[in-house]
Amino acid sequence: MEPSNLVDGYKLGDQTTSDIRVCLKRIDEQPEWFCCHSSALSKNSKYFADWLSRNDIGSNNCIEVDCASVDYEHYVKVLKLIYLPGESIVDSFDSVRSAIGILRASTLLKCELITRSCIEYLEATLWDEKEEEEILEVAQSLGSEAAVRLLARLQAPSVYAVKNVFVSAIRFATSMESLSPPFLDDLKTSAQEQIDFMLHEDDDTALVTMDEDVRSVVREGLKKLLSTLKTGLGMLTLEYDQSPEQAEQRVLCSLADVDWIANVLTKIEMMNEFVSDWSEISVYVLSVVQDKKYSSGLWLVKAKLIEVTGKALDAVGYGSVVIPASSRVHFLQMWLPFMQTTKRLLDEKFKDETIPQMDADLFQNIESAIVSLVLALPSGDQADILADWMKNAEQFRYPDLTEAFEVWCYRSKTAKRRLVGGLNGSGNPTVTL
């Protein structure tokens, strides 16, 4: 570094005008001597100014500075920067890593102007992950005001800021914003990924998701995605004749978005919205995909429908969403025949590589949810469902409701005993079950 404008007209290393030397001492290496000027050092470094105030340079004109070998070049750069006009310091930096090293050295040498310049440079540049770790370490040696400024980008945002970002991300993730593809598709995918990340054990985001304004936008997003799915299914007949694969892929993308928001709703405890809206659209969805035209096609769509519906069954079956018994019966009776038929056909075509094979654990989880749902119904509704299941057991082996049947039988017998006991007992003659 050869500065064109020198502080006080002096130049580092000029022996003819130097009145003091700085010795940089490194372990197991030869020390390096630099011819300096006391006026320049004391003006730009409190460390050197304090030393000069305590020592007479007439009898001792050498200042020794211990430094690690890894930081040697940074200490040399600090000495050079001491001779550079203040307004030129920031422009002299050429990399984040170098600025970090200079910041570390200037902090120890108490070069306030150089330290401020390092912070100004680092504040305006991008850092990689390793550099960020080093900056966090260096920041611990800075004053609180300087550290706050340096680490401004790493400070936790306010709840208000988190809310604004989350709402905007939801709008893009659910295609509520009108943008042209492929930019919209890329932004939608990114927004969905970041929402998932934000919802992962984040206290601020958890607080934001309880805000009614946020939940209102999420509801709007859900309805937008279901409306898009319904529109896609409405266009399916025409598009399927022209390009079956493209038509199926379009519907599949819509279902993937619905599946995604179902996961989001689970995390923010809004599955009641999904169950309600999915139940409302189910009749139309099933009327389309069960058309004879698609009896030997749309396997990816049918498989995805089972996966999405499984989330609703899980929420209802295990009680996280509470709806009337009549609604639970209706929902199960809508989807159970479709699931049974699709599962049987998928099993029959398991050797066909063009047909998707669903995860066995997924089917097992759905089966468990159905069993829980059935067991929570009034005994009469249970009897109707179990009777239909046994009638079709030869044709459809899924789901296995044996456990529900056994529990129903046990409860029925127990109920009769309670009834008889109630009628014969004098203490409670009005008990009926």
Secondary structure as GFF3:
##gff-version 3
##sequence-region A 1 433
A	DSSP	three_ten_helix	7	9	.	.	.	ID=ss1
A	DSSP	beta_strand	20	25	.	.	.	ID=ss2
A	DSSP	beta_strand	32	36	.	.	.	ID=ss3
A	DSSP	alpha_helix	38	44	.	.	.	ID=ss4
A	DSSP	alpha_helix	46	54	.	.	.	ID=ss5
A	DSSP	beta_strand	62	66	.	.	.	ID=ss6
A	DSSP	three_ten_helix	69	71	.	.	.	ID=ss7
A	DSSP	alpha_helix	72	82	.	.	.	ID=ss8
A	DSSP	alpha_helix	86	89	.	.	.	ID=ss9
A	DSSP	three_ten_helix	90	92	.	.	.	ID=ss10
A	DSSP	alpha_helix	96	108	.	.	.	ID=ss11
A	DSSP	alpha_helix	112	123	.	.	.	ID=ss12
A	DSSP	alpha_helix	129	139	.	.	.	ID=ss13
A	DSSP	alpha_helix	144	150	.	.	.	ID=ss14
A	DSSP	three_ten_helix	152	154	.	.	.	ID=ss15
A	DSSP	alpha_helix	159	173	.	.	.	ID=ss16
A	DSSP	alpha_helix	183	198	.	.	.	ID=ss17
A	DSSP	alpha_helix	203	208	.	.	.	ID=ss18
A	DSSP	alpha_helix	212	234	.	.	.	ID=ss19
A	DSSP	alpha_helix	236	242	.	.	.	ID=ss20
A	DSSP	alpha_helix	244	267	.	.	.	ID=ss21
A	DSSP	alpha_helix	271	289	.	.	.	ID=ss22
A	DSSP	three_ten_helix	292	294	.	.	.	ID=ss23
A	DSSP	alpha_helix	299	317	.	.	.	ID=ss24
A	DSSP	alpha_helix	325	348	.	.	.	ID=ss25
A	DSSP	alpha_helix	360	375	.	.	.	ID=ss26
A	DSSP	alpha_helix	379	391	.	.	.	ID=ss27
A	DSSP	alpha_helix	402	424	.	.	.	ID=ss28
###
